[in-house]
């Protein structure tokens, strides 16, 4: 199992109700658009709570840590459900 990344390292992004992984990537500003979200997820560049997730429609829960590994470094955000 990969080492856990501290959640305090990343900002919390408020969402209303349930949100899917692809939508959250866009809302959090981790990708530019839906096409980039699809590519990042399909290529295995996205982790949820330290585990690679290739399901763009995966429903996220409050407190989930989403990280995208980019050539320039990892960027991420924590789901904060209102």
N, C-alpha and C positions, 0 to 999 in steps of 0.2 A: 504494500500500500504506500502511495507517495506521501511525503511529509505534509502535514496540514499547514496552510498559509494562515497567519493571523488575520481575522476578520477586520480588526481595527486598522489594518494597513490600507483598506479600501473604503471608499465612501458608501454610505447607505443611499439607495435610490427608492423614494416612496412610490408605491403602486397601489391602485385601488382594486381590491378583489384579486382574483387569480390572474396570472400572466404567464404566457408561454416563453420559452427560452429565446426564440428568435425575436419576439417583441421586446423582451427585456434588453437584449443586446443593443437594439436601436434606441430604446428609451434611455438607457444608461449612457449612451454616446460611446459605446465600446466599438461600434462599427458605424459606417456611414449610412447604409441602407439595407433593405431586405436581401438583396443579392449578395452583399458582402457577408451578411449573417449566415446565409445558406452555405456559402463556400467555407467559411470558418468552421461551422459546425460539422459539415460533411468531411472536412479534411482532418478532423480530430484535434483542432486547435483550441477547443473550448472545454473547460472543466467546470463541473458543478460540485462544490464541496470536495474538491481534490480528485474527482473521478472524471475521465473523459466522457462526454455525453454527445452522441451524434444524432440525437432526436430534437430537431428544431421545434417541434410541437410539445416537448416535455413541459408539463405544468410545474412552475417553481413554487416553493413554499417560503413563508416568512423566515428570514435569516439565512437563506441559501447564499453561498458565495459563488459568484460566477466570474471566471477568469478567462481571458482570451490571450493566447500566446502569439504575439506579433514579432516580426523581425526586429523591431525597435525595443522589445521588452514586453513583459506581461502587464496587462491592464485589467482591472476588475471592478466589481461593485457587489454590494450586498443588497438583497431584496428586503425592503421594508414595507410590509403590507399595512395600509391604513385601516 
